[in-house]
Amino acid sequence: MKTKKVLVFVGHPDTDSTVGSLATAYVEGAQAGGHEVRRMNIGEMQFDPILHKGYKEIQALEPDLLSAQENFTWADHIVILYPNWWCSMPALLKGMFDRMWLPGFAFNFKKDKDGNRTSKLIKMFEGKSGRVVVTTGTHPIMIRFHFGDFTNEIIRVILGFSGISPVRLSTFGPSEKASEKKKEAWRTEMYTLGQKAK
């Protein structure tokens, strides 16, 4: 099996959580599988998640956002874990993508012979794969039935737009009522995925 450079990104502001324990299990599995692993916890990062002027003015990126960009660029395989809050990712995680998922980093547009930007997309992260891991307060199937796809924003729009493919999905829930036996089974699943860097 080919070894990979794996980024495990915890998008829960609190690492002392089910999300944090699933990330730890994945990291341990990936290390056991001989993969090179880097882990980032969004709760330990310092940055302003708000686009105060939208994209009219690009805010200078803080050191932690520059580090995140470097790690996303470095990785062959990217694993992002977060809790489902109101059928979306936590605001801090969305704010990070708003700030750093910029042209020239994750994507770009081709220019015509006069140097003007065209609508032809350059996907900067083609060749990378990903996994999104989401914990939910209720059963994931019930959420999808009542509210539709709650991962489209990150899987298809953010990661897919930059060329990351395939992006696989793991959902675990209801996490708040899960027994320790059930959580251990989830951690075992994550460990196994980590070993394979999938």
HELIX and SHEET records of a PDB file:
HELIX    1   1 THR A   18  ALA A   32  1                                  15    
HELIX    2   2 ILE A   42  GLU A   44  5                                   3    
HELIX    3   3 PRO A   63  TRP A   74  1                                  12    
HELIX    4   4 ALA A   91  MET A  100  1                                  10    
HELIX    5   5 PRO A  140  PHE A  147  1                                   8    
HELIX    6   6 ASN A  152  ASN A  152  1                                   1    
HELIX    7   7 GLU A  153  LEU A  159  3                                   7    
HELIX    8   8 GLY A  160  PHE A  161  1                                   2    
HELIX    9   9 GLU A  180  LYS A  196  1                                  17    
SHEET    1   A 5 GLU A  36  ASN A  41  0                                        
SHEET    2   A 5 LYS A   5  VAL A  10  1                                        
SHEET    3   A 5 HIS A  77  PRO A  83  1                                        
SHEET    4   A 5 SER A 129  THR A 135  1                                        
SHEET    5   A 5 VAL A 167  PHE A 172  1                                        
SHEET    1   B 2 PHE A 107  LYS A 111  0                                        
SHEET    2   B 2 ARG A 117  LYS A 123 -1                                        
END                                                                             
